[in-house]
Amino acid sequence: MDDFTSRADMDKSAKYFFTIVMVLLCVGLVMVYSTTAVKSNRSGAGDTGMLFSQLLKIAIALAGMILMMKIDYRILARHHTKILILFAFLLVLVLMPIPGFCCTLNGASRWFRVGAFMVQPSEFAKLGLVIVIASMVVRSGEKIQSFFHGFLPPVAATALICLLILVEPDFGTCALLGSLAVLLLVVGGARIVHFAVIVSVCAPLLFFFAFNNMEHVRIRFVSFFEQGGSDQVTRGITALGSGGVLGSGLGAGMSKLYYVPLCESDFIFSIIGEELGFLGATGVVVLFALLIYHGMKVLLGIKNRFGFILALGILLLISTQALANIAVVLGAAPAKGIALPFISSGGSSMMALMMGVGIFMRIARYPDLPVPRFEAEPMPALVRNSVERLKDVLTWGGNNDRS
């Protein structure tokens, strides 16, 4: 690809991006109904109980997307400190023992109860942290290569959010956000040597803490490295492979009947493989690959550095979650409890990601808006630097003079 995508190609890719998201939502709606119809009927809610619940979640998520498409995304940069404080407050609040509002399930305090819905603030904090990092990177400019004045502030913001999520506890989301922050800062121009210092100190401490204080994390890692996966993952792989090439047929799968746990959320890809077969599962993977491809085409048409870093963060948020979920189902990674974007039944994840899609589409519509308060150099030059860093990351290369 050239450094910048033409406006016509960018608009075309944005339309493809949006269309693929809608297709994935439809696939998710069908598969959630297929995986939950029997259990919903047995519980007395009727076989369409979860279907209507999922439809309502999608409607709310689409409303959030439309709202973000109407907002000037540059406003987010001006209020990044308030966004950080808001999500830090929510992540502290969710840990409070407030009866009827803060919920603890399976030893984890991650949810607020809002009417009939469970809201998980850490899902929204992912998007919030992307906004905060993008704003801090752009505000720093060339100072991003300074450890104390440019690099440390976004690292501190990431550490704050990650530690609060870790306390819930949610090691998988914490690790995902940390990795995402590293990628955004590298593309933003941070020096590799600074990451070496931070990662060499923090990563071992984080793993040591999680391994010794979170039993579920220890069990997942031990089962993955010693047994090739937990019983949960083994069941998911069995269901995935049982569909053969064409699958047992939509709705005809048996693994969803109390064999595969969380089959409507974390392990819905297993049911896709069982009922739609290798072709159906491959089709979903291809959809995500096309989503990332067209997302990259849009990225390379953005001439606003804040928009570029923010759009990249949203695209990474979607792609890393998809990759992590599918890797777990295939037994290629320890179980993490991360939903498959746009397909799994989780309402908070869907709402947050669709809001991200709304921001992404807004940036694609107005890719060259000036942000003069933050950018002292010409925007194309700054974005080109970020594009070069992104290419370095994608090709496993790097400019030695930046380290």
C-alpha positions, 0 to 999 in steps of 0.5 A, a space after each residue: 500500500 502507498 503511504 496514504 489511501 486515496 479518498 475514493 478508496 478510503 470511502 469504499 473501504 469504510 463502507 466495506 468495514 461497516 458492512 462486515 460489522 453488520 454481517 458479523 452482528 447478524 451471524 452473532 444473532 443467529 448463533 446466539 439464538 441457536 445456542 440458547 433456544 433449548 436452554 431458554 425454553 427449559 428455563 421457562 423463558 421460551 425458546 426466543 427469550 435470549 433472542 429478544 435479549 440479544 436483539 435489545 442489546 444490538 439495538 442499544 449498541 447500534 444507538 451507541 454507535 450512531 451517537 458516536 458517529 454524530 460527535 466530533 471525535 476531537 472532543 474526546 482528545 480535549 477531555 481525555 483526563 476526565 475520561 480517565 478519571 471516570 473509568 478509574 472511578 467506575 472500576 473502583 466502584 465496581 469493587 465496592 460491596 453495594 447490595 443490588 448494584 455491584 455484583 460478584 460472580 464466581 469470585 469476580 467483582 466485574 459487574 453493575 446491575 442496571 435493571 435486567 442487564 449486567 454492565 461490565 465497566 472494564 469493557 468500556 474502559 478498554 475503549 476509554 484507555 485507547 482514547 486516553 493513550 491516543 490523546 496523550 501521544 498526540 499531545 506529547 508530539 516529539 516528547 513521546 521519546 522522552 521517558 518522563 515527559 512523554 512516555 511515562 504519562 500514558 504508561 501510568 494511565 495504562 497501569 492505573 486501569 490495568 491494575 484496577 481490572 486486575 484486582 477484580 480479578 481479570 488477568 486476561 483483560 489486563 494483559 490484553 490492554 497492556 499489549 494494546 498500549 505497547 502497540 499504540 505507543 510504539 506506533 506513536 513514536 516511543 523509544 523501544 529502550 523505554 519499553 525494555 525497561 518497563 516490560 523487563 520489570 513489570 511483566 515478571 512482577 505481574 505474572 508472579 502476582 497473578 500466578 501466586 494470587 489468582 488460582 484460576 490463572 494458575 490453573 489455566 496456565 498449568 493446564 495449558 502447558 502441561 495438558 494442552 488445555 483445560 477441560 473447558 478448552 478440550 470440550 470446545 475443541 471437540 465441539 469445533 471439530 465434530 462438525 466436519 466440513 459442512 457441519 451438523 446443520 444450524 440448530 442441530 448441534 448437541 454440544 451446546 446442551 450443557 457440554 460446552 460451557 459459555 457456549 453463547 459467549 466465550 466459546 460460541 466459535 466452537 458451536 459455529 464450527 460444530 453447526 456450520 462446519 469448517 466452511 462456516 468457521 473459516 467464513 467467520 475468520 475470513 470476515 474478520 480478516 477482511 474487516 482488518 484489511 479494510 480497516 487498515 485501508 481506512 487507516 492509511 487515508 487518515 491525515 489527522 494524527 489523533 484520528 490515526 492513533 485512535 482509529 488504530 487503537 479501535 481496530 486493534 481492540 477488535 482484532 486482538 479480541 477476535 484473535 484471542 478468542 479464536 486462539 483459546 477455542 483452538 487451544 493455541 492460548 490459555 483460556 482468557 474469558 474474552 468475547 468474540 467481537 460482535 458475535 458473542 452474547 455479551 452486551 457490554 462488550 458489544 456496546 463498547 465495540 459498537 461505540 468504537 465502530 461509531 468513532 471509527 466511521 466518524 474518523 473515516 468520514 472526516 479524516 483530515 480535520 485539523 487538531 491545531 492545539 496538539 499538533 505543532 508539525 504539519 499533520 501529514 508529516 506526523 501521520 507519515 511517521 506513525 505509518 512508518 512505525 506501524 509498518 515496522 511493527 507489522 513487518 517485525 522491523 524497526 528503525 534503529 535510530 528510534 531506539 
